[in-house]
């Protein structure tokens, strides 16, 4: 298939590369001309404007936007709405607030332009590992775009099938992507995914902080242990019930520098955690762990612990999020 891709940052560029490896044709645009040139070296067709991008695509067109949530995405969609025609599709793969998806789809509908929201997880590793995708939109349009999603997804891989999962279940979930529901559902599911991510990361961070401080002079000398955090992370990766990719990233960071001195511990949040708590409030659902994890990130910006340095290390590991050094 042909697809236009707008935004060639940490994830957009690798989305284009993975699609091209699967035989799809990528037409790419970014205000950063160097990013476009890099993709051209890998076989993409670079263009200099959104107008040129739309003109280069065959109808019905599909344009994937991979820009920061908010004004950059809003502007790109507004501009594309003036250029695309009936039957064309705008795909937003960034971390957009799901209510904005619902609004945009309603605005585009009178023009006959379809809108698909894709909650995309995979970070800087997506080219190699594939992207886990949670998709919202009209079933007919999502099915039309299935070759794109199938190419981006991790595939069946070596993960064992879930016991008891019925044969009639949607096979796409086992390949790493789902049609979650109507417009907005994809980003809503991804929003909750990121809220859970906050909680998991906080649990690892707090646990390793307690392990590290077991040598504290505040404890009786006979109760102090000088624990090897690198070995603990490594052994937990192998057969433990708490093994995960986040633990893998933690083990890698600790192996490089057990003190994590290259990280400030000032942990940012990109919005999804706040939106998750807002959703919990709207639904009257208690979310103790996710709320505490979000508040811990707020607090980290005034005073830092070793655990928060580990949070920084994990964020850098999966998403390339670089924290300022001390």
BALOBA-1460 file (C-alpha; in Angstrom, 3 decimals):
// residues 326
<rec num="1" residu="x" x="0.000" y="0.000" z="0.000"/>
<rec num="2" residu="x" x="0.895" y="3.669" z="-0.319"/>
<rec num="3" residu="x" x="0.852" y="5.781" z="2.806"/>
<rec num="4" residu="x" x="1.845" y="9.316" z="3.675"/>
<rec num="5" residu="x" x="3.630" y="9.883" z="6.981"/>
<rec num="6" residu="x" x="3.840" y="13.289" z="8.646"/>
<rec num="7" residu="x" x="6.318" y="13.597" z="11.521"/>
<rec num="8" residu="x" x="9.589" y="11.669" z="11.421"/>
<rec num="9" residu="x" x="10.707" y="11.871" z="15.041"/>
<rec num="10" residu="x" x="11.567" y="9.031" z="17.435"/>
<rec num="11" residu="x" x="8.678" y="6.861" z="16.244"/>
<rec num="12" residu="x" x="7.466" y="8.297" z="12.929"/>
<rec num="13" residu="x" x="10.680" y="7.606" z="11.063"/>
<rec num="14" residu="x" x="10.846" y="4.006" z="12.230"/>
<rec num="15" residu="x" x="7.176" y="3.457" z="11.385"/>
<rec num="16" residu="x" x="8.041" y="4.439" z="7.817"/>
<rec num="17" residu="x" x="11.074" y="2.142" z="7.810"/>
<rec num="18" residu="x" x="9.135" y="-0.860" z="9.129"/>
<rec num="19" residu="x" x="6.421" y="-0.344" z="6.532"/>
<rec num="20" residu="x" x="8.968" y="-0.132" z="3.732"/>
<rec num="21" residu="x" x="10.643" y="-3.339" z="4.935"/>
<rec num="22" residu="x" x="7.252" y="-5.005" z="4.479"/>
<rec num="23" residu="x" x="6.982" y="-3.718" z="0.900"/>
<rec num="24" residu="x" x="4.742" y="-0.686" z="1.433"/>
<rec num="25" residu="x" x="5.445" y="2.673" z="-0.211"/>
<rec num="26" residu="x" x="6.071" y="5.553" z="2.201"/>
<rec num="27" residu="x" x="5.759" y="9.206" z="1.184"/>
<rec num="28" residu="x" x="7.179" y="11.267" z="4.057"/>
<rec num="29" residu="x" x="7.140" y="14.862" z="5.256"/>
<rec num="30" residu="x" x="8.697" y="16.675" z="8.188"/>
<rec num="31" residu="x" x="9.651" y="20.291" z="8.723"/>
<rec num="32" residu="x" x="13.109" y="18.949" z="9.540"/>
<rec num="33" residu="x" x="14.566" y="18.444" z="6.062"/>
<rec num="34" residu="x" x="17.400" y="16.314" z="7.485"/>
<rec num="35" residu="x" x="14.862" y="13.795" z="8.807"/>
<rec num="36" residu="x" x="13.277" y="13.578" z="5.361"/>
<rec num="37" residu="x" x="16.701" y="13.092" z="3.764"/>
<rec num="38" residu="x" x="17.473" y="10.232" z="6.176"/>
<rec num="39" residu="x" x="14.279" y="8.430" z="5.194"/>
<rec num="40" residu="x" x="15.022" y="8.964" z="1.502"/>
<rec num="41" residu="x" x="18.283" y="7.076" z="2.049"/>
<rec num="42" residu="x" x="16.160" y="4.139" z="3.225"/>
<rec num="43" residu="x" x="13.896" y="4.238" z="0.186"/>
<rec num="44" residu="x" x="11.115" y="6.651" z="1.157"/>
<rec num="45" residu="x" x="9.843" y="9.342" z="-1.181"/>
<rec num="46" residu="x" x="10.408" y="12.674" z="0.553"/>
<rec num="47" residu="x" x="8.240" y="15.709" z="-0.106"/>
<rec num="48" residu="x" x="8.594" y="19.368" z="0.808"/>
<rec num="49" residu="x" x="5.019" y="20.188" z="1.888"/>
<rec num="50" residu="x" x="1.672" y="18.708" z="2.847"/>
<rec num="51" residu="x" x="0.348" y="19.839" z="-0.531"/>
<rec num="52" residu="x" x="3.033" y="17.835" z="-2.310"/>
<rec num="53" residu="x" x="2.398" y="14.863" z="-0.017"/>
<rec num="54" residu="x" x="-1.311" y="14.719" z="-0.821"/>
<rec num="55" residu="x" x="-0.668" y="15.207" z="-4.552"/>
<rec num="56" residu="x" x="1.785" y="12.297" z="-4.555"/>
<rec num="57" residu="x" x="-0.684" y="9.770" z="-3.103"/>
<rec num="58" residu="x" x="-3.217" y="7.713" z="-5.033"/>
<rec num="59" residu="x" x="-6.875" y="7.805" z="-3.959"/>
<rec num="60" residu="x" x="-8.183" y="6.767" z="-1.551"/>
<rec num="61" residu="x" x="-5.321" y="8.369" z="0.335"/>
<rec num="62" residu="x" x="-4.120" y="7.487" z="3.832"/>
<rec num="63" residu="x" x="-1.983" y="9.924" z="5.807"/>
<rec num="64" residu="x" x="-0.486" y="8.868" z="9.145"/>
<rec num="65" residu="x" x="0.324" y="11.745" z="11.524"/>
<rec num="66" residu="x" x="3.002" y="11.120" z="14.149"/>
<rec num="67" residu="x" x="3.346" y="14.492" z="15.855"/>
<rec num="68" residu="x" x="3.183" y="15.704" z="19.476"/>
<rec num="69" residu="x" x="-0.344" y="15.899" z="20.862"/>
<rec num="70" residu="x" x="-1.965" y="19.313" z="20.893"/>
<rec num="71" residu="x" x="-1.237" y="22.215" z="18.576"/>
<rec num="72" residu="x" x="1.163" y="20.440" z="16.143"/>
<rec num="73" residu="x" x="-1.347" y="17.652" z="15.487"/>
<rec num="74" residu="x" x="-4.327" y="20.017" z="15.381"/>
<rec num="75" residu="x" x="-2.586" y="22.216" z="12.816"/>
<rec num="76" residu="x" x="-1.585" y="19.308" z="10.598"/>
<rec num="77" residu="x" x="-5.105" y="17.861" z="10.621"/>
<rec num="78" residu="x" x="-6.652" y="21.241" z="9.829"/>
<rec num="79" residu="x" x="-4.316" y="21.684" z="6.880"/>
<rec num="80" residu="x" x="-4.888" y="18.150" z="5.610"/>
<rec num="81" residu="x" x="-8.657" y="18.606" z="5.869"/>
<rec num="82" residu="x" x="-8.371" y="21.303" z="3.196"/>
<rec num="83" residu="x" x="-6.287" y="19.087" z="0.911"/>
<rec num="84" residu="x" x="-7.819" y="15.622" z="1.183"/>
<rec num="85" residu="x" x="-11.078" y="14.479" z="-0.369"/>
<rec num="86" residu="x" x="-13.978" y="12.126" z="0.185"/>
<rec num="87" residu="x" x="-12.869" y="8.596" z="1.011"/>
<rec num="88" residu="x" x="-9.427" y="9.636" z="2.236"/>
<rec num="89" residu="x" x="-8.234" y="8.771" z="5.753"/>
<rec num="90" residu="x" x="-6.306" y="10.657" z="8.412"/>
<rec num="91" residu="x" x="-4.596" y="8.382" z="10.949"/>
<rec num="92" residu="x" x="-3.384" y="9.906" z="14.213"/>
<rec num="93" residu="x" x="-0.800" y="7.624" z="15.827"/>
<rec num="94" residu="x" x="0.381" y="10.044" z="18.511"/>
<rec num="95" residu="x" x="-0.663" y="10.314" z="22.148"/>
<rec num="96" residu="x" x="-3.813" y="12.329" z="21.520"/>
<rec num="97" residu="x" x="-6.577" y="12.802" z="24.111"/>
<rec num="98" residu="x" x="-9.433" y="10.563" z="22.987"/>
<rec num="99" residu="x" x="-12.093" y="13.288" z="23.257"/>
<rec num="100" residu="x" x="-10.150" y="15.295" z="20.679"/>
<rec num="101" residu="x" x="-10.401" y="12.296" z="18.349"/>
<rec num="102" residu="x" x="-14.188" y="12.259" z="18.687"/>
<rec num="103" residu="x" x="-14.358" y="15.979" z="17.913"/>
<rec num="104" residu="x" x="-12.043" y="15.757" z="14.914"/>
<rec num="105" residu="x" x="-13.914" y="12.833" z="13.378"/>
<rec num="106" residu="x" x="-17.173" y="14.791" z="13.626"/>
<rec num="107" residu="x" x="-15.532" y="17.833" z="12.000"/>
<rec num="108" residu="x" x="-14.122" y="15.755" z="9.126"/>
<rec num="109" residu="x" x="-17.243" y="13.680" z="8.459"/>
<rec num="110" residu="x" x="-19.083" y="16.335" z="6.367"/>
<rec num="111" residu="x" x="-16.096" y="16.368" z="3.999"/>
<rec num="112" residu="x" x="-16.235" y="12.585" z="3.637"/>
<rec num="113" residu="x" x="-12.799" y="12.268" z="5.238"/>
<rec num="114" residu="x" x="-12.401" y="9.328" z="7.600"/>
<rec num="115" residu="x" x="-10.467" y="9.493" z="10.860"/>
<rec num="116" residu="x" x="-8.671" y="6.646" z="12.641"/>
<rec num="117" residu="x" x="-6.929" y="6.942" z="15.997"/>
<rec num="118" residu="x" x="-4.101" y="4.546" z="16.791"/>
<rec num="119" residu="x" x="-2.679" y="4.246" z="20.279"/>
<rec num="120" residu="x" x="0.866" y="3.189" z="19.450"/>
<rec num="121" residu="x" x="3.237" y="1.521" z="21.908"/>
<rec num="122" residu="x" x="6.740" y="0.468" z="21.050"/>
<rec num="123" residu="x" x="8.856" y="3.566" z="21.501"/>
<rec num="124" residu="x" x="12.297" y="3.635" z="19.952"/>
<rec num="125" residu="x" x="12.304" y="-0.187" z="19.691"/>
<rec num="126" residu="x" x="9.365" y="-0.390" z="17.291"/>
<rec num="127" residu="x" x="11.434" y="-0.894" z="14.156"/>
<rec num="128" residu="x" x="12.969" y="-4.045" z="15.615"/>
<rec num="129" residu="x" x="10.174" y="-5.342" z="17.871"/>
<rec num="130" residu="x" x="7.082" y="-3.986" z="16.129"/>
<rec num="131" residu="x" x="4.358" y="-1.741" z="17.530"/>
<rec num="132" residu="x" x="1.498" y="-2.747" z="19.794"/>
<rec num="133" residu="x" x="-1.505" y="-0.832" z="18.442"/>
<rec num="134" residu="x" x="-4.947" y="-0.033" z="19.806"/>
<rec num="135" residu="x" x="-7.113" y="1.283" z="16.967"/>
<rec num="136" residu="x" x="-10.325" y="3.316" z="16.926"/>
<rec num="137" residu="x" x="-12.443" y="4.005" z="13.877"/>
<rec num="138" residu="x" x="-15.033" y="2.663" z="11.467"/>
<rec num="139" residu="x" x="-14.635" y="-1.092" z="11.001"/>
<rec num="140" residu="x" x="-14.676" y="-0.839" z="7.193"/>
<rec num="141" residu="x" x="-11.860" y="1.731" z="7.182"/>
<rec num="142" residu="x" x="-9.774" y="-0.120" z="9.784"/>
<rec num="143" residu="x" x="-10.118" y="-3.285" z="7.694"/>
<rec num="144" residu="x" x="-9.044" y="-1.391" z="4.572"/>
<rec num="145" residu="x" x="-5.889" y="-0.294" z="6.379"/>
<rec num="146" residu="x" x="-5.200" y="-3.732" z="7.856"/>
<rec num="147" residu="x" x="-2.109" y="-4.409" z="5.672"/>
<rec num="148" residu="x" x="-0.503" y="-1.323" z="7.253"/>
<rec num="149" residu="x" x="-1.321" y="-2.349" z="10.808"/>
<rec num="150" residu="x" x="-0.317" y="-5.957" z="10.197"/>
<rec num="151" residu="x" x="3.096" y="-4.850" z="8.918"/>
<rec num="152" residu="x" x="3.699" y="-2.605" z="11.916"/>
<rec num="153" residu="x" x="2.575" y="-5.117" z="14.556"/>
<rec num="154" residu="x" x="5.021" y="-7.486" z="16.288"/>
<rec num="155" residu="x" x="3.294" y="-10.575" z="14.883"/>
<rec num="156" residu="x" x="2.766" y="-13.881" z="16.674"/>
<rec num="157" residu="x" x="6.429" y="-14.204" z="17.611"/>
<rec num="158" residu="x" x="7.364" y="-16.745" z="20.276"/>
<rec num="159" residu="x" x="4.739" y="-15.801" z="22.875"/>
<rec num="160" residu="x" x="2.666" y="-18.830" z="23.855"/>
<rec num="161" residu="x" x="-1.055" y="-18.668" z="23.160"/>
<rec num="162" residu="x" x="-3.225" y="-17.711" z="26.112"/>
<rec num="163" residu="x" x="-4.812" y="-20.856" z="27.606"/>
<rec num="164" residu="x" x="-8.577" y="-20.866" z="27.159"/>
<rec num="165" residu="x" x="-8.600" y="-18.236" z="24.441"/>
<rec num="166" residu="x" x="-11.267" y="-19.300" z="21.974"/>
<rec num="167" residu="x" x="-10.299" y="-20.119" z="18.413"/>
<rec num="168" residu="x" x="-12.946" y="-17.703" z="17.164"/>
<rec num="169" residu="x" x="-11.357" y="-14.700" z="18.878"/>
<rec num="170" residu="x" x="-9.918" y="-11.906" z="16.743"/>
<rec num="171" residu="x" x="-6.477" y="-13.121" z="15.650"/>
<rec num="172" residu="x" x="-5.198" y="-9.557" z="15.441"/>
<rec num="173" residu="x" x="-4.909" y="-9.290" z="19.225"/>
<rec num="174" residu="x" x="-2.443" y="-12.183" z="19.250"/>
<rec num="175" residu="x" x="-0.411" y="-10.427" z="16.573"/>
<rec num="176" residu="x" x="-0.186" y="-7.240" z="18.657"/>
<rec num="177" residu="x" x="-2.990" y="-4.989" z="17.422"/>
<rec num="178" residu="x" x="-6.731" y="-4.628" z="17.920"/>
<rec num="179" residu="x" x="-9.682" y="-2.706" z="16.594"/>
<rec num="180" residu="x" x="-10.740" y="-1.372" z="19.991"/>
<rec num="181" residu="x" x="-13.972" y="0.276" z="18.865"/>
<rec num="182" residu="x" x="-15.261" y="3.522" z="17.310"/>
<rec num="183" residu="x" x="-13.235" y="6.697" z="16.929"/>
<rec num="184" residu="x" x="-11.530" y="7.567" z="20.215"/>
<rec num="185" residu="x" x="-11.505" y="4.019" z="21.568"/>
<rec num="186" residu="x" x="-7.952" y="3.384" z="20.410"/>
<rec num="187" residu="x" x="-6.458" y="6.351" z="22.190"/>
<rec num="188" residu="x" x="-8.638" y="5.713" z="25.241"/>
<rec num="189" residu="x" x="-7.252" y="2.191" z="25.605"/>
<rec num="190" residu="x" x="-3.708" y="3.493" z="25.042"/>
<rec num="191" residu="x" x="-4.309" y="6.199" z="27.656"/>
<rec num="192" residu="x" x="-5.179" y="3.581" z="30.270"/>
<rec num="193" residu="x" x="-2.185" y="1.518" z="29.097"/>
<rec num="194" residu="x" x="0.068" y="4.478" z="29.870"/>
<rec num="195" residu="x" x="-1.586" y="5.029" z="33.248"/>
<rec num="196" residu="x" x="-0.825" y="1.409" z="34.137"/>
<rec num="197" residu="x" x="2.705" y="1.931" z="32.846"/>
<rec num="198" residu="x" x="3.152" y="4.734" z="35.385"/>
<rec num="199" residu="x" x="2.098" y="2.395" z="38.195"/>
<rec num="200" residu="x" x="4.344" y="-0.480" z="37.101"/>
<rec num="201" residu="x" x="7.335" y="1.795" z="36.740"/>
<rec num="202" residu="x" x="6.709" y="3.322" z="40.160"/>
<rec num="203" residu="x" x="6.543" y="-0.138" z="41.759"/>
<rec num="204" residu="x" x="9.927" y="-1.120" z="40.341"/>
<rec num="205" residu="x" x="11.420" y="2.255" z="41.258"/>
<rec num="206" residu="x" x="10.226" y="2.125" z="44.866"/>
<rec num="207" residu="x" x="11.295" y="-1.497" z="45.285"/>
<rec num="208" residu="x" x="14.819" y="-0.876" z="44.055"/>
<rec num="209" residu="x" x="15.026" y="2.257" z="46.200"/>
<rec num="210" residu="x" x="14.243" y="0.150" z="49.289"/>
<rec num="211" residu="x" x="16.848" y="-2.425" z="48.247"/>
<rec num="212" residu="x" x="19.503" y="0.246" z="47.735"/>
<rec num="213" residu="x" x="18.853" y="1.856" z="51.119"/>
<rec num="214" residu="x" x="19.195" y="-1.408" z="53.025"/>
<rec num="215" residu="x" x="22.799" y="-0.343" z="53.676"/>
<rec num="216" residu="x" x="21.681" y="2.898" z="55.325"/>
<rec num="217" residu="x" x="23.390" y="4.008" z="58.512"/>
<rec num="218" residu="x" x="19.920" y="4.582" z="59.962"/>
<rec num="219" residu="x" x="19.626" y="0.812" z="60.380"/>
<rec num="220" residu="x" x="21.316" y="-1.358" z="63.030"/>
<rec num="221" residu="x" x="24.655" y="-2.544" z="61.684"/>
<rec num="222" residu="x" x="23.649" y="-6.224" z="61.805"/>
<rec num="223" residu="x" x="20.608" y="-5.488" z="59.609"/>
<rec num="224" residu="x" x="22.462" y="-3.652" z="56.880"/>
<rec num="225" residu="x" x="22.919" y="-5.406" z="53.549"/>
<rec num="226" residu="x" x="25.047" y="-4.087" z="50.689"/>
<rec num="227" residu="x" x="22.943" y="-5.547" z="47.888"/>
<rec num="228" residu="x" x="23.974" y="-5.871" z="44.257"/>
<rec num="229" residu="x" x="21.094" y="-4.257" z="42.397"/>
<rec num="230" residu="x" x="22.441" y="-5.311" z="39.020"/>
<rec num="231" residu="x" x="22.339" y="-8.987" z="39.992"/>
<rec num="232" residu="x" x="18.913" y="-8.636" z="41.630"/>
<rec num="233" residu="x" x="17.446" y="-7.104" z="38.480"/>
<rec num="234" residu="x" x="19.071" y="-9.847" z="36.414"/>
<rec num="235" residu="x" x="17.812" y="-12.748" z="38.518"/>
<rec num="236" residu="x" x="14.281" y="-11.315" z="38.611"/>
<rec num="237" residu="x" x="14.259" y="-11.258" z="34.807"/>
<rec num="238" residu="x" x="14.630" y="-15.037" z="34.748"/>
<rec num="239" residu="x" x="11.596" y="-16.993" z="35.895"/>
<rec num="240" residu="x" x="10.235" y="-14.400" z="38.333"/>
<rec num="241" residu="x" x="6.556" y="-13.541" z="38.366"/>
<rec num="242" residu="x" x="7.510" y="-9.836" z="38.158"/>
<rec num="243" residu="x" x="9.589" y="-10.155" z="34.992"/>
<rec num="244" residu="x" x="8.722" y="-7.667" z="32.230"/>
<rec num="245" residu="x" x="10.222" y="-5.489" z="29.525"/>
<rec num="246" residu="x" x="10.391" y="-2.639" z="32.039"/>
<rec num="247" residu="x" x="12.499" y="-4.881" z="34.297"/>
<rec num="248" residu="x" x="14.692" y="-5.727" z="31.298"/>
<rec num="249" residu="x" x="15.290" y="-2.020" z="30.730"/>
<rec num="250" residu="x" x="16.029" y="-1.512" z="34.416"/>
<rec num="251" residu="x" x="18.555" y="-4.347" z="34.370"/>
<rec num="252" residu="x" x="20.275" y="-2.812" z="31.353"/>
<rec num="253" residu="x" x="20.475" y="0.614" z="32.985"/>
<rec num="254" residu="x" x="21.827" y="-0.803" z="36.247"/>
<rec num="255" residu="x" x="24.413" y="-2.901" z="34.397"/>
<rec num="256" residu="x" x="25.688" y="0.252" z="32.711"/>
<rec num="257" residu="x" x="25.881" y="2.254" z="35.947"/>
<rec num="258" residu="x" x="24.476" y="0.920" z="39.223"/>
<rec num="259" residu="x" x="24.311" y="4.444" z="40.685"/>
<rec num="260" residu="x" x="22.384" y="5.785" z="37.655"/>
<rec num="261" residu="x" x="24.338" y="8.992" z="38.083"/>
<rec num="262" residu="x" x="23.656" y="10.063" z="34.498"/>
<rec num="263" residu="x" x="19.966" y="10.577" z="35.362"/>
<rec num="264" residu="x" x="18.548" y="13.530" z="37.271"/>
<rec num="265" residu="x" x="15.489" y="11.721" z="38.630"/>
<rec num="266" residu="x" x="13.265" y="14.600" z="37.541"/>
<rec num="267" residu="x" x="10.561" y="12.544" z="35.861"/>
<rec num="268" residu="x" x="8.253" y="14.161" z="33.333"/>
<rec num="269" residu="x" x="4.744" y="13.067" z="32.437"/>
<rec num="270" residu="x" x="3.453" y="13.369" z="28.890"/>
<rec num="271" residu="x" x="-0.238" y="13.765" z="29.721"/>
<rec num="272" residu="x" x="-1.712" y="10.274" z="29.528"/>
<rec num="273" residu="x" x="-1.381" y="9.672" z="33.271"/>
<rec num="274" residu="x" x="-3.362" y="12.819" z="34.046"/>
<rec num="275" residu="x" x="-6.019" y="11.888" z="31.486"/>
<rec num="276" residu="x" x="-6.278" y="8.417" z="33.016"/>
<rec num="277" residu="x" x="-6.998" y="9.886" z="36.445"/>
<rec num="278" residu="x" x="-9.545" y="12.260" z="34.893"/>
<rec num="279" residu="x" x="-11.292" y="9.235" z="33.345"/>
<rec num="280" residu="x" x="-11.290" y="7.437" z="36.684"/>
<rec num="281" residu="x" x="-12.910" y="10.475" z="38.309"/>
<rec num="282" residu="x" x="-15.558" y="10.677" z="35.571"/>
<rec num="283" residu="x" x="-16.364" y="6.989" z="36.026"/>
<rec num="284" residu="x" x="-16.110" y="7.074" z="39.849"/>
<rec num="285" residu="x" x="-13.520" y="4.292" z="39.702"/>
<rec num="286" residu="x" x="-10.889" y="4.270" z="42.485"/>
<rec num="287" residu="x" x="-7.342" y="4.377" z="41.101"/>
<rec num="288" residu="x" x="-5.061" y="4.449" z="44.124"/>
<rec num="289" residu="x" x="-1.878" y="3.125" z="42.530"/>
<rec num="290" residu="x" x="-2.124" y="5.093" z="39.296"/>
<rec num="291" residu="x" x="-2.869" y="8.338" z="41.145"/>
<rec num="292" residu="x" x="0.066" y="7.860" z="43.506"/>
<rec num="293" residu="x" x="2.393" y="7.094" z="40.594"/>
<rec num="294" residu="x" x="1.383" y="10.310" z="38.854"/>
<rec num="295" residu="x" x="1.814" y="12.395" z="42.010"/>
<rec num="296" residu="x" x="5.245" y="10.828" z="42.556"/>
<rec num="297" residu="x" x="6.322" y="12.224" z="39.191"/>
<rec num="298" residu="x" x="5.152" y="15.678" z="40.223"/>
<rec num="299" residu="x" x="7.115" y="15.444" z="43.451"/>
<rec num="300" residu="x" x="10.257" y="14.235" z="41.670"/>
<rec num="301" residu="x" x="10.713" y="17.654" z="40.116"/>
<rec num="302" residu="x" x="11.568" y="19.241" z="43.438"/>
<rec num="303" residu="x" x="13.535" y="16.454" z="45.168"/>
<rec num="304" residu="x" x="14.909" y="13.241" z="43.737"/>
<rec num="305" residu="x" x="15.433" y="9.689" z="44.967"/>
<rec num="306" residu="x" x="17.352" y="6.772" z="43.514"/>
<rec num="307" residu="x" x="14.022" y="5.255" z="42.532"/>
<rec num="308" residu="x" x="13.211" y="8.282" z="40.422"/>
<rec num="309" residu="x" x="16.523" y="7.934" z="38.637"/>
<rec num="310" residu="x" x="15.429" y="4.401" z="37.762"/>
<rec num="311" residu="x" x="12.155" y="5.829" z="36.425"/>
<rec num="312" residu="x" x="14.222" y="8.145" z="34.230"/>
<rec num="313" residu="x" x="16.309" y="5.203" z="33.053"/>
<rec num="314" residu="x" x="13.230" y="3.178" z="32.092"/>
<rec num="315" residu="x" x="11.667" y="6.103" z="30.202"/>
<rec num="316" residu="x" x="14.906" y="6.601" z="28.302"/>
<rec num="317" residu="x" x="15.112" y="2.884" z="27.606"/>
<rec num="318" residu="x" x="11.727" y="2.398" z="25.971"/>
<rec num="319" residu="x" x="10.933" y="5.841" z="24.612"/>
<rec num="320" residu="x" x="14.183" y="7.739" z="24.252"/>
<rec num="321" residu="x" x="12.965" y="10.310" z="26.785"/>
<rec num="322" residu="x" x="16.097" y="12.134" z="27.894"/>
<rec num="323" residu="x" x="16.066" y="13.722" z="31.336"/>
<rec num="324" residu="x" x="18.362" y="16.621" z="32.182"/>
<rec num="325" residu="x" x="21.503" y="15.497" z="34.082"/>
<rec num="326" residu="x" x="22.265" y="16.902" z="37.509"/>
